[in-house]
Amino acid sequence: MKVAIIAPSPVPFTIGGAEKLWWGLWQHLNRESDHQAELIKLPSPERTLREVMASYRRFSELDVSHFDAVITTKYPAWMVSHPDHRLYLQHPLRGLYDTWPWPELSDAAAFDDADGWPDPLIARPALAAAEGLPAWRTLRDLLAAAPRREHLGELFAAFESLAADITPTQAPLLAFPGPLARALVQHLDRIAMAPEVITRYSAISATVAHRPGYFPAGARVQVLPHPSDLDVSPPQAVTPEQATPRLFTCSRLEAPKRLDLLIRAFRRTRGKGELWIAGSGPERAALAQLAAEDPRIHFLGFLRDSEIVDQYRAACAVPFIPRDEDLGLITLEAMAVGRPVITCTDSGGPTEFVEDGMTGWCIPPEEAALAEALDAALSDPAYCSRLGRAARERTKGISWQRVAEGLLGPAPDLPVVQVSRPGHWLVLNTFAVTPPRGGGQNRIYHLYRHLARQAGVRITLLCLDTQAESERQRWIAPGLEEHCIPLTPAQFTTLHRQSQALGAPLDDLFAIHGWVDNPAFLAALARHAETATLGICAHPYLVHAMRAHGPSPWWYEAHNVEAELKRDILAPALASDDLATRQRAATLLDDVEQAEATACRDSAEIIACAEEDLAVFRRRYGLPQEKGVVVPNCADLERLPFIDMPTRRAWQRRLGMARPVALFIASWHGPNLAAARFIAERLAPAHPTVDFVLVGSLCQHPQLPALPVNMRAAGLVSEAELKVLLASADIALNPMLGGSGSNLKMLDYTASGVPVLTTFFGNRGLDFAPEAVWLAAPGELSRRLHELLVTDDVERQARVSAARCQTEAHFDWASAVRALARPKRPDPTQGRFSK
C-alpha cells in the first residue's frame, strides 16, 4: 500500500517522542516492508487558540486521496479526511483534556457557564457581552449539536468571525487554555475520531488507551508500544569498577517531568554518586538554582543521539519520573541498552515496563522513597546489571515490525477498551479549608490532597459551612474539590442567638442536627454520594448525615477527642447560675458524645492524629484494639524552607530587629487560649526584653486576656508574612497545658528551623527528642526560656537541624498518608475498605 503518515510540525520546531515515532515508522515501512510511505507535515503553531483552530482547519482541508491509507497519531493532523484512516494515538492536546486547570475539570461545566471557569468573576462579564454576537450564538449551537463533519465550515467561520470582532471585555473567551478552547478542540477531535471515519484504533500505551475521553465510547483499541529510533546496540553491563557511579536522565526540562523532585531526592542521597541531566527547556534556570548547592549534579544541555547512547551506557541506572507520561521513550531506550529505570507509581507509560525489583524501581512519588531507590542503584552495580539484563529482555518484543503489522496488517480481534475512572471519596466537614490557616484546615487540606494524588482518586470535601455567604464549589488542588454549603438565613439566626446565649462558638455543634433542615446540603450530599465509593467524616458532627445518606463503607477521621474539647469550651455555660443555660449546654455536650460514639463504633475505620486519642476512643467506646490507624499531623515541607541560624541572623538584620522575638501561632481553640494566657501572665512579664508575638485566629477570641506591653496580637497573617515570621523569630513557643491530638504549630516551627520551647504535653504525639527542642514542665518554662536566650548559635543550629531531620523522617504528609493510599486499605481505584 501507499501510506501517508500525516503529522504536525511544531512551531517553533523541537524534536520529541512524536518525531521519533514518525521517523522510525516511516523508515521501517520504506526499508523493511512491502509498503511505500510518505511523511507529510504541516506547520502547526499552538501559541493561541486562533493558531490552534487554523491548524485544525488546514488539516481538515488537506487532500491526500492519492494514498491508499493514512496514519495519524496526534492532533490536529487527525482532522484529515480519508476513506482508510488508521488512528495510532499518542495523545490529544493534553492541556485541554487532562492537565488544565486540574485533570478533574476535563468533564467540567459547559463553556458558557461561568461556574465552569477557573475565575467566574472574569467569565461573567465576558459571557454577558458575547450574548449579543451572532457568531457566539452560532458557535454555542454547533457545540451543543452532535459532532458532524459537514458542520466544519460553519464552525470555523463562526470562530473566525468571533475572534475578529472580539472586544477587551470579551477577550477572556479566547483564553488558551480556556473553557471555550477546550470545548472547541474536544468537539473537533470527536468529529475526527468518530467510528464511521476511522478504520482502526491503536494507542502507543495502555495508559493512553484507558484515559477517559481519548477514544469514542465502545472503541476497540490495540496497544502498540513503539521503539525509539536510537541505535542502542549492543548493550553493555554496568561497570563495577567505575570510580564514580552515575545516574543519567534525559528529557525536556519542564514541570511535568518532575526533575525538581528528582533533584530534591538526589540531594538526600548519601554516597559520592553523580546525577547527569541532559536536555533543555523552560525550567532550566529554576532547576539549576535548586541543584546549585550540590556539586554532584551536572546539566549537559542538548546532546546528539550518539552522545545520549553513550550516557546511557555510562550510567548505572536511569531515573525517569514524569507524572502520567504517555509512553516514555527514555524508559524503552534505557532498558534496551540494558539499564534499569527508576520511575514512580503515577508515571503512567513507564510503569507498563518497569516492574519494581525486576526491571528497575517503581516507587511512590516521594522524596524519601525516591532517594532510597537512587542510593540503592548507586551503591550496587551488580544489582543494577541484573535488573538491566531483565529490562533488556522485557523490551525485546517491542519492534517497528510489530507496530507496522498492527497498523497495516490484518485487523486483530480486540475487546472494547475499558476506560479507567478514578474512585470518588466524599468527606463531610463543617468548615472550609481554603485558605488553610488554622490547624484543622491545614490537616484536611494537606491530608486529602496527598491522598488524592497517591490513591489516584477524586476527593470531594462537602462542608456545611457556617461562615459561607453563598454556595461555592471549586477545585482547590489536583484531585481535591471543595463544595461549601451555607446555612439558611433562619439557621444562621438561630446559631447566632444560641452562641450568644451560651457565650461559646457553637458552629460545629449546630451541624449535628442542623444538616436535616438545610435543603441545599441534602441535595449536594445526595448528588455526591451517588458516585462516591468511600465516605469519610472529618470530625463527628455530620456523622448522622453520613449514616443516613452517605456511601458505604465510611471512615471517621478524628482530629481530637471532641467530647473533651467541647466540654472545655462549654465549661462556663455548664457552670452557669442559669438553669436553662446549664441544661442547654448539657444537651449539646450529650449530642457531641453521642455523635463521637457513633462515629467510632459504626465507621469501618478510624484515622486519628495520635495513639493517645485512639486509646481514649477504645476505652471510652469499647472499640476493638485493632481498630484505628494513626496519621499524625505533618508539616508542608514543600512550602516551608529550612532557615539555618546564619540565614536567620541575616533576616533579623535585614528587618532591623533589635530585640529577641518569641512567636506563638494559635488558632481559635480552648487549649490555645490557656497557653496564650500563660504567656501573657507568666512568661512576658518575666522577660521584658523579649517581644512576644501572637499570630492566628486566636487573636480574635473574645476571652483573650489583656496583653502586656511586650506582647502583641498580630492576628491573621498571609502565607508570605508567616514565612517571614518563621524565618526571623528567635524562639517558637508551644506552652500547651491541655487538649488532644497533636500540635501542627510545632511542625511549622521545626520545619522552618526556629528554636522551639515546648511543654512536655505540647510534645504529645510528636515526641521530639531533647536534643532537638527545649522541653520543660509549665513551672520551668520561664527558666528554660532564659537558658534558650543565652544559648549560642552553634547549639541552636545543632538542635534545629535535628528537629528538621526528625520532621522530614516522621512528619511528611507524602509519607504519612502512604498506608491509607495502599490497596490493602482503600482500593486506589474504588476507595473500598479492606483489612
JOZI-V523869 format. One record per pair of residues at least 6 apart in sequence whose ideal C-beta (glycine too) atoms are under 8 Angstrom apart, sorted by the first residue. I is the first residue (numbers start at 1). GAP is how many residues later the second one is. Records with the same first field share a line. If there is no record, write none. Layout:
I: GAP ; GAP
//
This chain:
1: 34 ; 35 ; 67 ; 68 ; 407
2: 33 ; 34 ; 35 ; 36 ; 64 ; 65 ; 66 ; 67
3: 26 ; 32 ; 33 ; 34 ; 35 ; 64 ; 65 ; 66 ; 67 ; 68 ; 405
4: 33 ; 34 ; 36 ; 60 ; 63 ; 65 ; 66 ; 67 ; 78
5: 17 ; 20 ; 21 ; 32 ; 33 ; 34 ; 35 ; 65 ; 66 ; 67 ; 68
6: 34 ; 35 ; 53 ; 56 ; 58 ; 64 ; 65 ; 66 ; 71 ; 72 ; 74
7: 11 ; 15 ; 32 ; 33 ; 34 ; 65 ; 66 ; 67 ; 70
8: 33 ; 34 ; 35 ; 36 ; 47 ; 51 ; 66 ; 67 ; 68 ; 69
9: 32 ; 33 ; 34 ; 35
10: 6 ; 34 ; 35 ; 36
11: 32 ; 33 ; 34 ; 35 ; 36
14: 238
16: 236
17: 73 ; 309 ; 310 ; 312
18: 55 ; 56 ; 72
20: 208 ; 209 ; 210 ; 309
21: 52 ; 69 ; 183 ; 205
22: 17 ; 19 ; 51
23: 16 ; 206
24: 202 ; 203 ; 204 ; 205 ; 376
25: 12 ; 46 ; 201 ; 375 ; 378 ; 379
26: 11 ; 12 ; 13
27: 202 ; 373
28: 372 ; 373 ; 375 ; 376
29: 6 ; 7 ; 8 ; 375
30: 6 ; 7
32: 368 ; 369 ; 372
33: 368 ; 371 ; 375
35: 369 ; 373
38: 29
40: 22 ; 24
42: 13 ; 16 ; 17 ; 20 ; 35
44: 11 ; 14 ; 32 ; 33
45: 6 ; 10
46: 6 ; 9 ; 47
47: 129
48: 126 ; 128
49: 114 ; 125 ; 126 ; 127 ; 129 ; 131 ; 132 ; 135
50: 113 ; 124
52: 24 ; 41 ; 124 ; 129 ; 133
53: 103 ; 106 ; 107 ; 110 ; 131
55: 21
56: 19 ; 20 ; 23 ; 100 ; 129 ; 132
57: 22 ; 95 ; 99
58: 18
59: 17 ; 18 ; 19 ; 20 ; 21
60: 19 ; 20 ; 21 ; 92 ; 96
62: 18
64: 6 ; 16 ; 18
65: 17
67: 15
68: 16
69: 13 ; 15 ; 16 ; 17 ; 130 ; 339
70: 10 ; 12 ; 14 ; 15 ; 16
71: 15 ; 16 ; 17 ; 336
72: 6 ; 8 ; 13 ; 14 ; 15 ; 16
73: 14 ; 15 ; 16 ; 17 ; 131
74: 15 ; 16 ; 17 ; 18
75: 17 ; 18 ; 110 ; 114
76: 112
78: 7 ; 9 ; 111 ; 114 ; 115
79: 109 ; 112 ; 113
81: 68 ; 116
84: 115
85: 112 ; 113 ; 114
86: 112 ; 113 ; 114 ; 116 ; 321 ; 322
87: 106 ; 111 ; 113 ; 114 ; 115
88: 114 ; 115 ; 116 ; 136 ; 319
89: 112 ; 113 ; 114 ; 115 ; 119 ; 120 ; 125 ; 126 ; 132
90: 114 ; 118 ; 236 ; 237
91: 6 ; 117 ; 123 ; 235
92: 93 ; 94 ; 97 ; 122
93: 92
95: 82
96: 81 ; 85 ; 86 ; 89 ; 90
97: 9 ; 85 ; 89 ; 114 ; 116 ; 117
98: 8 ; 113 ; 114 ; 115 ; 226
99: 157
100: 77 ; 82
101: 17 ; 76 ; 374
102: 373 ; 375 ; 376 ; 377
103: 375 ; 376
104: 354 ; 371 ; 374 ; 375 ; 377
105: 11 ; 370
106: 76 ; 106 ; 107
107: 105 ; 106
108: 8 ; 71
109: 6 ; 7
110: 6 ; 73
111: 32 ; 68 ; 69 ; 71 ; 72
112: 15 ; 28
114: 6 ; 9 ; 10 ; 13
115: 358
116: 63
117: 6 ; 61 ; 62
122: 50
123: 49 ; 56
125: 44
126: 43 ; 44 ; 45 ; 46 ; 47
127: 46
129: 38 ; 40 ; 41
130: 6 ; 32 ; 40 ; 43
131: 6
133: 29 ; 32 ; 37
134: 27
135: 23 ; 24 ; 26 ; 27 ; 30
136: 26 ; 37
138: 16 ; 20
139: 16 ; 19 ; 20 ; 23 ; 41 ; 45
142: 9 ; 12 ; 13 ; 16 ; 45
143: 40 ; 41 ; 44
145: 6
147: 40 ; 41 ; 43 ; 44 ; 47
148: 43
149: 42 ; 45 ; 48
152: 36 ; 39
155: 29 ; 32 ; 33
159: 25
162: 11 ; 12
163: 11
166: 7 ; 8
172: 6
173: 7
174: 6 ; 7
175: 6
186: 27
190: 26
193: 22 ; 23
194: 22
195: 21 ; 23 ; 24
200: 22 ; 207 ; 211
201: 14 ; 18 ; 19 ; 20 ; 21 ; 216
202: 19 ; 20 ; 21 ; 22 ; 204 ; 205
203: 6 ; 11 ; 12 ; 18 ; 19 ; 20 ; 21
204: 19 ; 20 ; 21 ; 22 ; 122 ; 123 ; 145
205: 18 ; 20 ; 121 ; 122 ; 143 ; 144 ; 147
206: 17 ; 146
207: 117 ; 118 ; 119 ; 120 ; 141 ; 142 ; 144 ; 145
208: 6 ; 118 ; 119 ; 141
209: 6 ; 12 ; 14 ; 208
210: 207 ; 208 ; 209 ; 210
211: 208 ; 209
212: 207 ; 208 ; 209
215: 6 ; 202
218: 198
219: 197 ; 198
220: 194 ; 195 ; 196 ; 197
221: 193 ; 196
222: 184 ; 190 ; 192
224: 178 ; 179 ; 182 ; 183
225: 102 ; 107 ; 127 ; 128 ; 173
226: 101 ; 172 ; 174 ; 177
227: 105 ; 109 ; 168 ; 171 ; 172 ; 173
228: 101 ; 104 ; 105 ; 108
230: 75 ; 78 ; 79 ; 103 ; 106
231: 74 ; 78
232: 77 ; 80 ; 101 ; 104 ; 105
235: 101 ; 102 ; 103 ; 153 ; 157
236: 77 ; 101 ; 102
237: 101 ; 148 ; 151 ; 152
238: 78 ; 100 ; 101 ; 143 ; 144 ; 146 ; 147 ; 150
239: 142
240: 141 ; 142 ; 145
242: 72 ; 74 ; 139
244: 28 ; 29 ; 30
245: 26 ; 27 ; 28 ; 29 ; 71 ; 132 ; 133 ; 134 ; 136
246: 27 ; 28 ; 29 ; 30 ; 68 ; 69 ; 70
247: 19 ; 26 ; 27 ; 28 ; 29 ; 68 ; 69 ; 70 ; 71 ; 72 ; 95 ; 127 ; 130 ; 131
248: 27 ; 28 ; 29 ; 30 ; 63 ; 64 ; 66 ; 67 ; 70
249: 10 ; 13 ; 26 ; 27 ; 28 ; 29 ; 69 ; 70 ; 71 ; 81
250: 27 ; 28 ; 29 ; 53 ; 58 ; 61 ; 80
251: 6 ; 8 ; 28 ; 69 ; 71 ; 79
252: 27 ; 28 ; 29
253: 6 ; 24 ; 26 ; 27 ; 28 ; 29 ; 30 ; 31 ; 34
254: 27 ; 28 ; 29
255: 28
256: 66 ; 67 ; 68 ; 69
257: 64 ; 65
258: 63 ; 64 ; 65 ; 86 ; 107
259: 18 ; 24 ; 28
260: 23 ; 26 ; 27 ; 30
261: 60 ; 104 ; 106 ; 109
262: 13 ; 57 ; 59 ; 108
263: 12 ; 24 ; 27 ; 28 ; 31 ; 34
264: 26 ; 103
265: 102 ; 103 ; 105 ; 106 ; 109
266: 9 ; 28 ; 30 ; 31 ; 105 ; 108
267: 24 ; 26 ; 27 ; 30
268: 99 ; 100 ; 103
269: 102 ; 105 ; 106 ; 109
270: 105
271: 104 ; 107 ; 108
272: 24
273: 23 ; 43 ; 101 ; 105 ; 106
274: 22 ; 23 ; 24
275: 21 ; 22 ; 23 ; 44 ; 99
276: 22 ; 24 ; 35 ; 39
277: 10 ; 20 ; 21 ; 22 ; 23
278: 22 ; 23 ; 24 ; 25 ; 29 ; 30 ; 33
279: 21 ; 22 ; 23 ; 24
280: 21 ; 22
284: 15
287: 12
288: 11
291: 6 ; 8
300: 11
303: 8
308: 25
309: 24 ; 28
312: 6 ; 21 ; 22 ; 25 ; 27
313: 24 ; 26
315: 19 ; 24
316: 23 ; 61 ; 62 ; 65 ; 68
317: 22 ; 23 ; 24 ; 25 ; 43 ; 44 ; 60 ; 61 ; 67 ; 70 ; 71
318: 12 ; 13 ; 16 ; 21 ; 22 ; 23 ; 24
319: 22 ; 23 ; 24 ; 51 ; 55
320: 8 ; 10 ; 11 ; 14 ; 21 ; 22 ; 23 ; 27 ; 30
321: 21 ; 22 ; 23 ; 26 ; 44 ; 49
322: 6 ; 25 ; 26 ; 28
323: 21 ; 23 ; 24 ; 25 ; 42
324: 22 ; 23 ; 24
325: 22 ; 23 ; 24 ; 25
326: 22 ; 23
327: 22
328: 15 ; 19 ; 20 ; 21 ; 22
330: 11
331: 10 ; 12 ; 18 ; 19 ; 22 ; 23
332: 21 ; 63 ; 66
334: 6 ; 7 ; 57
335: 6 ; 18 ; 19 ; 24 ; 25 ; 53 ; 56 ; 57 ; 59 ; 60
336: 56 ; 59
337: 51 ; 55
338: 47 ; 50 ; 51 ; 53 ; 54
339: 45 ; 49 ; 52
340: 14 ; 19 ; 20 ; 21 ; 37 ; 44 ; 47 ; 48 ; 51
341: 9 ; 12 ; 13 ; 18 ; 19 ; 20 ; 50
342: 12 ; 18 ; 19 ; 21 ; 28 ; 31 ; 32 ; 35
343: 7 ; 8 ; 11 ; 17 ; 18 ; 19 ; 20
344: 7 ; 18 ; 19 ; 20 ; 21 ; 26
345: 6 ; 17 ; 18 ; 19 ; 20
346: 19 ; 107 ; 108 ; 110
347: 18
351: 11
353: 6 ; 38 ; 41 ; 42
354: 6 ; 7 ; 8 ; 37
355: 7 ; 39
356: 6 ; 7
357: 30
358: 29 ; 32
359: 28 ; 31 ; 32 ; 35
360: 27 ; 31
361: 12 ; 15 ; 16
363: 6 ; 7 ; 9 ; 10
364: 90 ; 450 ; 454
365: 88 ; 89 ; 449
366: 446 ; 448 ; 449 ; 452
367: 445 ; 447
368: 440 ; 441 ; 444 ; 446 ; 447
369: 446
376: 7
377: 6 ; 7
406: 6
420: 409
421: 408
422: 34 ; 35 ; 36 ; 57 ; 407
423: 32 ; 33 ; 34 ; 35 ; 110 ; 111 ; 403 ; 404 ; 405 ; 406 ; 407 ; 408 ; 409
424: 33 ; 34 ; 35 ; 36 ; 104 ; 107 ; 108 ; 109 ; 110 ; 407
425: 23 ; 26 ; 30 ; 32 ; 33 ; 34 ; 35 ; 107 ; 108 ; 109 ; 110 ; 111 ; 401 ; 406
426: 33 ; 34 ; 36 ; 102 ; 103 ; 106 ; 108 ; 109 ; 110 ; 124 ; 125
427: 17 ; 21 ; 32 ; 33 ; 34 ; 35 ; 108 ; 109 ; 110 ; 111 ; 130
428: 34 ; 35 ; 36 ; 97 ; 107 ; 108 ; 109 ; 110 ; 114 ; 117 ; 118 ; 122
429: 15 ; 32 ; 33 ; 34 ; 35 ; 109 ; 110 ; 113
430: 33 ; 34 ; 35 ; 36 ; 77 ; 78 ; 81 ; 109 ; 111 ; 112
431: 9 ; 10 ; 32 ; 34 ; 35 ; 36 ; 76
432: 9 ; 31 ; 33 ; 35 ; 36 ; 50 ; 52
433: 7 ; 8 ; 11 ; 12 ; 28 ; 30 ; 43 ; 49
434: 7 ; 11 ; 42 ; 48
435: 6 ; 284
436: 6 ; 8 ; 9 ; 10
437: 230 ; 259 ; 260 ; 279
438: 229 ; 230 ; 231 ; 258 ; 259
439: 194 ; 228 ; 230 ; 304 ; 305 ; 306
440: 99 ; 119 ; 227
442: 194 ; 302
443: 116 ; 166 ; 190 ; 301
444: 17 ; 94
445: 31 ; 32 ; 35
446: 188 ; 190 ; 367
447: 110 ; 184 ; 366 ; 370
448: 11 ; 13 ; 32
449: 27 ; 28 ; 29 ; 30 ; 31
450: 363 ; 364 ; 366 ; 367 ; 371
451: 6 ; 8 ; 366 ; 369 ; 370
452: 6 ; 7 ; 25 ; 26 ; 27 ; 28
453: 25 ; 26
454: 360 ; 363 ; 364 ; 367 ; 374
455: 365 ; 366 ; 371 ; 373 ; 376
456: 372 ; 373
457: 22 ; 76 ; 77 ; 369 ; 371 ; 372 ; 374
458: 21 ; 23
459: 20 ; 21 ; 22
460: 21 ; 22 ; 23 ; 68 ; 72
461: 15 ; 19 ; 20 ; 21 ; 22 ; 77
462: 21 ; 23 ; 59 ; 62 ; 63 ; 66
463: 19 ; 20 ; 21 ; 22
464: 21 ; 23 ; 47 ; 50 ; 51 ; 54 ; 57 ; 78
465: 19 ; 20 ; 21 ; 22
466: 20 ; 21 ; 26 ; 29 ; 41 ; 44 ; 45
467: 40
468: 16 ; 17 ; 18 ; 19
469: 17
470: 16
471: 12 ; 13 ; 14 ; 15 ; 49
472: 10 ; 11 ; 12
473: 8 ; 9 ; 10 ; 11
474: 7 ; 8
475: 6 ; 7
476: 6
483: 41 ; 45
485: 33 ; 35 ; 36 ; 39
486: 6 ; 34
487: 8 ; 23 ; 27 ; 31
488: 29 ; 30 ; 31 ; 32
490: 27
491: 19 ; 23 ; 26 ; 27
494: 16
495: 11 ; 12 ; 15 ; 19
498: 8 ; 12 ; 86
499: 6 ; 7 ; 8
501: 80 ; 83
502: 68 ; 71 ; 79 ; 82 ; 83 ; 86
503: 69 ; 70
504: 65 ; 66 ; 68 ; 69
505: 64 ; 163
506: 82
508: 31 ; 33 ; 54 ; 58
509: 32 ; 57 ; 79 ; 82 ; 83
511: 30 ; 31
512: 29 ; 30 ; 32 ; 79 ; 80 ; 83
513: 31 ; 78
515: 6 ; 7 ; 10 ; 27 ; 29 ; 30
516: 6 ; 29
521: 24
522: 27
525: 20 ; 24 ; 25
526: 23
529: 6 ; 20 ; 21 ; 22
532: 18 ; 19 ; 299
533: 18 ; 297 ; 298 ; 299
534: 17 ; 19 ; 20 ; 21 ; 292 ; 296 ; 297 ; 298 ; 299
535: 11 ; 15 ; 16 ; 17 ; 18 ; 19 ; 20
536: 18 ; 19 ; 20 ; 21 ; 71
537: 6 ; 9 ; 17 ; 18 ; 19 ; 20 ; 62 ; 66
538: 19 ; 21
539: 18 ; 19 ; 20 ; 23
540: 16 ; 18 ; 22 ; 52 ; 55 ; 56 ; 58 ; 59
541: 21 ; 51 ; 54
543: 13 ; 52 ; 55 ; 56 ; 59
544: 51 ; 54
546: 8
547: 7 ; 51 ; 55
553: 51 ; 52 ; 279 ; 280
554: 49 ; 50
555: 48 ; 49 ; 50 ; 51 ; 52 ; 278
556: 43 ; 44 ; 47 ; 49 ; 50 ; 51
557: 49 ; 50
558: 38 ; 41 ; 42 ; 48 ; 49 ; 50 ; 51 ; 55 ; 59
559: 50 ; 182
560: 49 ; 53 ; 179 ; 180 ; 181
561: 35 ; 52 ; 55 ; 56 ; 179 ; 180
562: 30 ; 33 ; 34
563: 26 ; 29 ; 30 ; 33 ; 57
564: 52 ; 176
565: 105 ; 174 ; 175
566: 22 ; 23 ; 26
567: 7 ; 22
568: 102 ; 103 ; 170
569: 101
570: 15 ; 18 ; 19
573: 8 ; 9 ; 11 ; 12
574: 8 ; 11 ; 12 ; 15
575: 7
576: 6 ; 9
596: 25
597: 23 ; 24
599: 7
600: 6 ; 17 ; 21 ; 23
601: 20 ; 21 ; 22
604: 229
605: 22 ; 23 ; 24 ; 220 ; 228
606: 8 ; 11 ; 17 ; 21 ; 22 ; 23
607: 21 ; 22 ; 23 ; 24 ; 213
608: 6 ; 9 ; 20 ; 21 ; 22 ; 23 ; 133
609: 21 ; 22 ; 23 ; 24 ; 131 ; 132 ; 133 ; 156
610: 20 ; 22 ; 130 ; 131 ; 132 ; 154 ; 155
611: 19 ; 154
612: 128 ; 152 ; 153
613: 127 ; 128
614: 14 ; 16
616: 124
617: 6 ; 11
618: 6 ; 7 ; 9 ; 10
629: 190 ; 191 ; 196
631: 185 ; 186 ; 188 ; 189
632: 110 ; 133 ; 134 ; 178 ; 179 ; 184
633: 108 ; 109 ; 110 ; 111 ; 114 ; 132 ; 178
634: 113 ; 177 ; 178 ; 179 ; 182
635: 109 ; 112 ; 113 ; 115 ; 116 ; 172 ; 176 ; 177 ; 178
636: 115 ; 177
637: 114 ; 170 ; 171 ; 175 ; 176
639: 80
640: 83 ; 86 ; 108 ; 111 ; 112
641: 82 ; 86 ; 111
642: 109 ; 110 ; 111 ; 158 ; 162
643: 8 ; 83 ; 84 ; 109 ; 110 ; 111
644: 109 ; 153 ; 156 ; 157
645: 108 ; 148 ; 151 ; 152 ; 155
646: 147
647: 80
648: 79 ; 80 ; 105
649: 144
651: 73 ; 76 ; 77
652: 76 ; 78
655: 69 ; 73
657: 71
659: 30 ; 31 ; 32
660: 29 ; 30 ; 31 ; 70 ; 71 ; 129
661: 29 ; 30 ; 31 ; 32 ; 67 ; 68 ; 69 ; 70
662: 21 ; 25 ; 28 ; 29 ; 30 ; 31 ; 67 ; 68 ; 69 ; 70 ; 71 ; 95 ; 123
663: 30 ; 32 ; 62 ; 63 ; 66 ; 68 ; 69 ; 70 ; 86 ; 91
664: 11 ; 12 ; 15 ; 28 ; 29 ; 30 ; 31 ; 68 ; 69 ; 70 ; 71 ; 81
665: 30 ; 31 ; 57 ; 67 ; 80 ; 83 ; 84
666: 6 ; 7 ; 9 ; 10 ; 28 ; 29 ; 30 ; 31 ; 32 ; 79
667: 29 ; 30 ; 31
668: 28 ; 29 ; 30 ; 32 ; 33
669: 29 ; 70
670: 68 ; 69
671: 65 ; 66 ; 67 ; 68
672: 24 ; 26 ; 64
673: 25 ; 28 ; 30 ; 31
674: 63 ; 64
675: 58 ; 59 ; 60 ; 61 ; 62 ; 87
676: 18 ; 22 ; 28 ; 29
677: 28
678: 57 ; 59 ; 100 ; 103
679: 13 ; 15 ; 32 ; 54 ; 56
680: 25 ; 26 ; 27 ; 28 ; 31
681: 24
682: 99 ; 100
683: 9 ; 50 ; 52 ; 98 ; 99 ; 102
684: 6 ; 8 ; 23 ; 24 ; 26 ; 27
685: 23
686: 96 ; 99
687: 23 ; 95 ; 98 ; 99 ; 102
688: 22
689: 21
690: 20 ; 40 ; 41 ; 95 ; 99
691: 19 ; 20 ; 21
692: 18 ; 19 ; 20 ; 41
693: 18 ; 19 ; 21 ; 32 ; 36
694: 13 ; 17 ; 18 ; 19 ; 20
695: 19 ; 20 ; 21 ; 22 ; 27 ; 30
696: 19 ; 20
697: 19
698: 6
699: 14 ; 15 ; 16 ; 17
700: 15 ; 16
704: 9
707: 6
714: 11
717: 8
723: 29
726: 6 ; 22 ; 23 ; 26 ; 28
727: 25
729: 25
730: 24 ; 25 ; 59
731: 23 ; 24 ; 25 ; 26 ; 54 ; 57 ; 58
732: 13 ; 17 ; 22 ; 23 ; 24 ; 25
733: 24 ; 25
734: 9 ; 11 ; 12 ; 15 ; 22 ; 23 ; 24 ; 25 ; 28 ; 29
735: 22 ; 23 ; 24 ; 27 ; 43 ; 46
736: 7 ; 22 ; 23 ; 25 ; 26 ; 28
737: 22 ; 24 ; 41
738: 23
739: 22
741: 24
742: 22 ; 23 ; 24
743: 19 ; 21 ; 22 ; 23
746: 10 ; 12 ; 16 ; 17 ; 20 ; 22
747: 19 ; 60 ; 64
749: 7 ; 54
750: 6 ; 18 ; 22 ; 23 ; 50 ; 53 ; 54 ; 56 ; 57 ; 61
751: 53 ; 56 ; 60
753: 47 ; 48 ; 50 ; 51
754: 46
755: 18 ; 19 ; 33 ; 36 ; 41 ; 44 ; 45
756: 12 ; 16 ; 17 ; 18 ; 47
757: 16 ; 17 ; 19 ; 24 ; 27 ; 28 ; 31
758: 10 ; 15 ; 16 ; 17 ; 18
759: 16 ; 17 ; 18 ; 19 ; 22
760: 15 ; 16 ; 17
763: 10 ; 12
766: 45
768: 7 ; 35 ; 38
769: 33 ; 37
771: 27 ; 28 ; 31
772: 27 ; 28 ; 30 ; 31 ; 34
773: 26 ; 30
774: 10 ; 13 ; 14 ; 25
775: 9
776: 7 ; 8
819: 6
820: 6
821: 7
822: 6
824: 10 ; 11
825: 8 ; 9
826: 6 ; 7
827: 7
//
